[in-house]
Amino acid sequence: MNKFLRFTLVVSAWLAVMPGLMAEGPNHDFARWEKEISAYERVDATNAPPKGCIVFIGSSTIARWKTLTEDFSDWPVVNRGFGGSEVVDSTHFAPRVLFPYQPGLIFFRAGGNDLAAGKSVAQVFTNFQEFAEAVHAKLPEAKLVYISWSPSRARWSQHEKEKELNQLVADYIQSRPWLYYLETYDLPLGADGHPREELFVADKLHFNAAGYRLLAERVRPVLSKFAPVPESAKRSVEEKSK
């Protein structure tokens, strides 16, 4: 499919879902996340992340990444994920758990819960655009990295929609230098083209430690690309390892 035809289809999809998008705000239960967001704010009140830190935000893939600071110990990374959330939740709470840190680099992964809840690919894509534009308007110097969707065993039925969403985002990002697309669709797939059971916890939806190790391997080069570790920090790490 050429770019013009894909663009035409996307525009048509936007027009089709606009009435639903306009009504989404009042109907969406943002209060569901108030406990988690307030907990982050309490942490910030006594131990605020450094300005210019690297923020990971989104749904359960981010929220359950308990080894994040260990995986990227050379960088000032902060986890602000909240499991079960949709794209609009990250947009809504960004003024409280993203913008105050003035990050220079942001990693974002959300959208799978949106599809599972019945939203169309076009709706989720539009919500991502709204999130991205809100971030860019507030943090024009920041780089926003979209961690693409990869299929899970529990939600294999929606893997084609996830792939379609990834493609729309990848096309959108091409003309916007402040955005970056990180491909992870193939990350959990085995030789048979299906998600490998040994990379997931019992619910077959969320990564286990092995799955997160693979994800960290994908993220690390992007961190190095956009947030190079200072030579002084490298020397310090090398000295500690001797």
C-alpha positions as CSV (number, residue, x, y, z in Angstrom):
1,M,0.0,0.0,0.0
2,N,1.5,3.3,-1.0
3,K,1.8,6.2,1.4
4,F,-0.9,8.3,-0.3
5,L,-3.5,5.5,-0.2
6,R,-2.6,4.7,3.5
7,F,-3.0,8.4,4.4
8,T,-6.4,8.5,2.7
9,L,-7.6,5.5,4.6
10,V,-6.3,6.9,7.9
11,V,-8.1,10.3,7.3
12,S,-11.3,8.4,6.5
13,A,-11.0,6.4,9.7
14,W,-10.5,9.6,11.7
15,L,-13.7,11.1,10.3
16,A,-15.6,7.9,11.1
17,V,-14.6,7.8,14.7
18,M,-14.5,11.5,15.6
19,P,-18.0,11.5,17.3
20,G,-16.8,8.7,19.6
21,L,-13.6,10.4,20.4
22,M,-15.4,13.7,21.3
23,A,-17.5,11.8,23.8
24,E,-14.7,9.8,25.3
25,G,-13.4,12.4,27.7
26,P,-16.5,12.6,30.0
27,N,-17.1,8.8,29.9
28,H,-13.6,7.7,30.6
29,D,-12.9,6.8,34.3
30,F,-9.6,8.6,35.0
31,A,-10.3,8.4,38.7
32,R,-9.5,4.7,38.5
33,W,-5.8,5.7,38.5
34,E,-5.9,8.3,41.1
35,K,-4.4,6.1,43.8
36,E,-1.3,5.2,41.7
37,I,-0.8,8.8,40.5
38,S,-1.1,10.2,44.0
39,A,1.4,7.6,45.2
40,Y,3.9,8.8,42.5
41,E,3.3,12.4,43.6
42,R,4.0,11.5,47.2
43,V,7.3,10.0,46.2
44,D,8.1,13.1,44.2
45,A,7.4,15.3,47.1
46,T,10.2,13.8,49.2
47,N,12.5,12.3,46.5
48,A,11.8,14.1,43.2
49,P,13.5,12.7,40.1
50,P,16.2,15.0,38.7
51,K,15.2,17.5,36.0
52,G,16.0,16.1,32.6
53,C,15.6,12.5,33.7
54,I,14.5,9.7,31.3
55,V,10.9,8.8,31.8
56,F,9.2,5.5,30.9
57,I,5.4,5.9,30.9
58,G,2.5,3.8,29.7
59,S,0.5,0.7,30.7
60,S,1.5,-2.6,32.4
61,T,4.6,-3.4,30.3
62,I,6.1,-0.3,31.8
63,A,4.4,-0.5,35.2
64,R,5.6,-4.1,35.8
65,W,9.2,-3.4,34.7
66,K,10.6,-3.8,38.2
67,T,14.2,-4.1,37.0
68,L,14.1,-0.8,35.0
69,T,16.7,1.1,37.1
70,E,19.0,-2.0,37.2
71,D,18.7,-2.6,33.5
72,F,19.7,1.0,32.8
73,S,21.8,1.8,35.8
74,D,24.0,4.3,33.8
75,W,21.0,6.5,33.2
76,P,18.6,8.5,35.4
77,V,15.5,6.5,34.5
78,V,12.1,6.9,36.1
79,N,9.2,4.5,35.9
80,R,5.8,6.2,35.7
81,G,3.7,3.4,34.3
82,F,0.3,2.3,35.6
83,G,-1.0,-1.1,34.6
84,G,-4.3,-1.4,32.8
85,S,-4.2,2.1,31.5
86,E,-5.0,3.3,28.0
87,V,-3.3,6.0,25.9
88,V,-5.7,8.7,27.0
89,D,-4.7,8.1,30.6
90,S,-1.1,8.9,29.9
91,T,-2.2,12.1,28.2
92,H,-4.5,13.0,31.1
93,F,-1.9,12.5,33.8
94,A,1.1,13.8,32.0
95,P,0.9,17.2,33.8
96,R,1.3,15.3,37.1
97,V,3.7,12.5,36.4
98,L,5.7,13.5,33.3
99,F,5.9,17.2,32.6
100,P,7.2,18.3,36.0
101,Y,10.4,16.3,35.5
102,Q,11.2,18.1,32.2
103,P,12.6,14.9,30.7
104,G,14.8,15.1,27.6
105,L,13.9,11.5,26.6
106,I,10.6,9.7,27.1
107,F,9.7,6.0,26.3
108,F,6.1,5.3,25.8
109,R,4.1,2.0,25.5
110,A,0.3,1.8,25.6
111,G,-2.5,0.9,23.3
112,G,-3.0,-2.8,23.9
113,N,-5.6,-2.3,26.5
114,D,-7.4,0.1,24.2
115,L,-7.7,-2.5,21.5
116,A,-8.8,-5.1,24.0
117,A,-11.5,-2.8,25.3
118,G,-12.9,-2.5,21.8
119,K,-11.4,0.6,20.4
120,S,-10.6,0.6,16.7
121,V,-7.0,0.9,15.5
122,A,-7.8,4.4,14.1
123,Q,-9.1,5.5,17.5
124,V,-6.0,4.3,19.3
125,F,-3.8,5.9,16.7
126,T,-5.6,9.2,17.1
127,N,-5.2,9.0,20.9
128,F,-1.4,8.4,20.4
129,Q,-1.2,11.5,18.2
130,E,-2.9,13.5,20.9
131,F,-0.5,12.2,23.5
132,A,2.5,12.9,21.2
133,E,1.4,16.4,20.3
134,A,0.6,17.3,24.0
135,V,4.1,16.1,25.0
136,H,5.8,18.1,22.1
137,A,3.8,21.2,22.9
138,K,5.0,21.1,26.6
139,L,8.4,19.7,26.0
140,P,9.5,20.8,22.5
141,E,13.1,19.7,23.1
142,A,12.3,16.2,24.3
143,K,12.6,13.0,22.2
144,L,9.6,10.7,22.5
145,V,10.2,7.0,21.7
146,Y,7.3,4.8,20.9
147,I,7.9,1.2,22.0
148,S,5.9,-0.7,19.4
149,W,3.4,-3.4,20.3
150,S,4.5,-7.0,20.3
151,P,2.0,-9.9,20.5
152,S,1.2,-11.9,23.6
153,R,-0.2,-15.4,23.9
154,A,-3.3,-14.1,25.8
155,R,-4.2,-11.5,23.2
156,W,-3.0,-13.3,20.1
157,S,-6.5,-12.6,18.6
158,Q,-5.6,-8.9,18.3
159,H,-2.0,-9.2,16.9
160,E,-3.0,-8.0,13.5
161,K,-4.5,-4.9,15.0
162,E,-1.4,-4.3,17.0
163,K,0.7,-4.7,13.8
164,E,-1.6,-2.2,12.0
165,L,-1.3,0.3,14.9
166,N,2.5,0.0,14.8
167,Q,2.5,0.7,11.1
168,L,0.3,3.8,11.4
169,V,2.6,5.1,14.2
170,A,5.7,4.3,12.2
171,D,4.4,6.3,9.2
172,Y,3.4,9.2,11.4
173,I,6.8,9.3,13.1
174,Q,8.8,9.5,9.8
175,S,8.1,13.2,9.3
176,R,8.6,14.2,12.9
177,P,12.2,14.3,14.1
178,W,11.2,14.6,17.7
179,L,9.6,11.1,17.6
180,Y,11.3,7.7,17.3
181,Y,9.9,4.3,16.5
182,L,11.4,1.3,18.4
183,E,10.4,-2.0,16.8
184,T,9.6,-4.8,19.2
185,Y,6.9,-6.7,17.3
186,D,9.1,-9.7,16.6
187,L,10.7,-9.7,20.0
188,P,8.7,-12.5,21.7
189,L,8.1,-14.6,18.5
190,G,9.4,-18.1,18.1
191,A,10.3,-20.1,15.0
192,D,6.6,-20.9,14.5
193,G,5.7,-17.2,14.4
194,H,3.8,-17.2,17.7
195,P,4.8,-15.8,21.1
196,R,7.2,-18.0,23.1
197,E,5.6,-19.3,26.2
198,E,8.8,-19.1,28.2
199,L,8.8,-15.3,27.9
200,F,5.5,-14.7,29.8
201,V,4.2,-15.1,33.3
202,A,1.2,-17.4,34.0
203,D,-1.4,-14.9,32.6
204,K,0.3,-15.3,29.2
205,L,0.0,-11.5,28.8
206,H,2.8,-9.9,30.7
207,F,6.6,-10.5,30.3
208,N,8.5,-12.4,32.9
209,A,12.2,-11.7,33.7
210,A,13.4,-13.4,30.5
211,G,11.0,-11.2,28.4
212,Y,12.1,-8.1,30.1
213,R,15.8,-9.0,29.4
214,L,15.0,-9.1,25.7
215,L,13.1,-5.8,25.9
216,A,16.0,-4.1,27.7
217,E,18.3,-5.3,24.9
218,R,16.1,-3.5,22.4
219,V,15.9,-0.3,24.5
220,R,19.5,0.0,25.5
221,P,20.9,1.1,22.0
222,V,18.2,3.8,21.8
223,L,19.2,5.1,25.2
224,S,22.8,5.2,24.0
225,K,21.8,7.0,20.8
226,F,19.8,9.8,22.4
227,A,21.3,10.0,25.9
228,P,25.0,9.0,25.6
229,V,26.6,8.1,28.9
230,P,29.2,10.7,29.8
231,E,32.8,9.5,29.7
232,S,33.2,10.3,33.4
233,A,30.3,8.0,34.3
234,K,31.8,5.3,32.1
235,R,35.1,5.5,33.8
236,S,33.4,5.4,37.2
237,V,31.6,2.2,36.3
238,E,34.7,0.6,35.0
239,E,36.6,1.5,38.1
240,K,33.9,0.0,40.3
241,S,34.0,-3.3,38.3
242,K,37.8,-3.7,38.8
